[in-house]
Amino acid sequence: MIKRQILKDAKYSLTQFRAMCITGPRQSGKTTISKMLFKGKPYISFENPLLQKAADDNIEVFMYKYAKGAIFDEVQRVPNVFRQLQGMLDINTKRGQFILTGSNNFLLQEQISQSLAGRAGYLELLPLSYAELQKAKLAKDNINHHILMGGYPEIWQEKLNPSKWMNGYMQTYLLKDVRLLRNITNLAAFTRLIYLCANYAGQLLNKDELAKAVGVDAKTIQAWLGVLESSYIIYLLQPWHNNLNKRIVKSPKLYFYDTGLLCYLLSINNQINLVKHTRYGAIFENWCITEIKKNRTNEGINGGMYFFRDSAGNEVDLLIEKNSELVGIEIKSTKKLDSKDFQGLKYWKKYQQNAGAILLYGGNKPDILNDEIGIVPWNEVGNI
């Protein structure tokens, strides 16, 4: 069993709220961690059509059975549960009664804000981080292995072929999760969008370009990107803004929550093809930024991640708020650095002279440049 870093925060949340909601991608380990937290309490999965029907038919009778608490998995499928829980939790204010899980962030947040505001805590469980794999002694000293494997627990625990597993994952996602959302009427076009997004990983988002390629309008692309975000397939990294430079780019950059899935969508199934791929630098960047995002999420830090780019092409891949400071992080897949790799950070330092600066790269040796820029190897990403 791989110990999840978020477990400590989850235990604390159960002492603070009457119910706790755990959201995250399908197969990220939500059920496992819920059962660890609620040993001996009933587990109900609303992916079971019989249980879903029973709750829909008579929610009062259904919920009476679990008045002492339970785990409700994929609870967004039965909105009546939230309304019934509201009354139950108003009567009984004891902490840590229910755990609610789901793989659609939008539907869960909508229901919580409407029915359980102030009554339920909220946690995100993302796929395994490199730091978690290190602690479990499963990590390899090979960045390309980790990029291909991604972070889904079942792949690591059962030593599965990531490409084969991802094929089944995509089919499950399209057949079960997407069909819950009423605005997806053209599944073929939506699937094309997912594959196109893989080619945009690490790039500025251009909705008009995507709309033209998919064959739908820009408003539809906007809605579908929202679906991909809320179901934890992609996330958008927003640009950093200030009032000093009006030439700063305002479009977000697109990244995938899991590089194993990203590689599958790009038809990359081995390390040789990965290294030779024209998008290797962007895939490496995606892995590094997502690892930092996982580490921050596991520590209960939400937001505080941006990128910098101006209209002249000056850029820094990632800016993070850390200890009340802004740290610039440039990411390079190369194992041997040269002076041009530091240009973005040096330009950034002109604007933020006291800010930290890190170059995260594909090599194995840490170093310091001019006492200003820290050089961090990929396998120390968990320390950032």
Secondary structure, DSSP 8 states (H G I E B T S, - for coil): ----TTHHHHHHHHTT-SEEEEE-STTSSHHHHHHHHTTTS-EEETTSHHHHHHHHH-HHHHHHTTTT-EEEETGGG-THHHHHHHHHHHH---SS-EEEEES-HHHHHHHIIIIITTTEEEEE--S--HHHHHHTT---S-HHHHHHH-S-HHHHHHT--HHHHHHHHHHHIIIIIGGGSTT---HHHHHHHHHHHHHTTTSB--HHHHHHHHTS-HHHHHHHHHHHHHTTSEEEEEE---SS-TTB--S-EEEES-HHHHHHHTT--SHHHHHHSTTHHHHHHHHHHHHHHHHHHHTT----EEEEEBTTS-EEEEEEEETTEEEEEEEE--SS--GGGGHHHHHHHHH-TTSEEEEEESSS--EEETTTEEEEEGGGGGG-
